[in-house]
Amino acid sequence: MTVGSGHRHVHGQPQPVRGKLAWCAFAKNMNGHPHAKSASEAKDRNYAHLSKSLARLSRAVGQTADLFEQLHLDLDAMRTLAGLHSAQ
């Protein structure tokens, strides 16, 4: 803060530091949105991302279960064929 200027410099831009303007400068992020709204939007984006990730994980687990079941059936068929071949 420059002495007597009434402004503080943030990233080369003077910002008012007194009264309501000081609160507005403090309460807004770089895009001009209030922090509460920005934090809420960020939280919503994070939950949406988490939801999509969990959906992908759920699909992957389902596919893995299907592949495991197919592998189990294939192993049973191989055992059966090995048993039949050894009986010949």
Secondary structure, 3 states (H helix, E strand, C coil): CCCCCCEEEECCEEEECCHHHHHHHHHECCCCCEHHHHHHHHHHHHHHHHHHHHHHHHHHHHHHHHHHHHHHHHHHHHHHHHHHHHHC
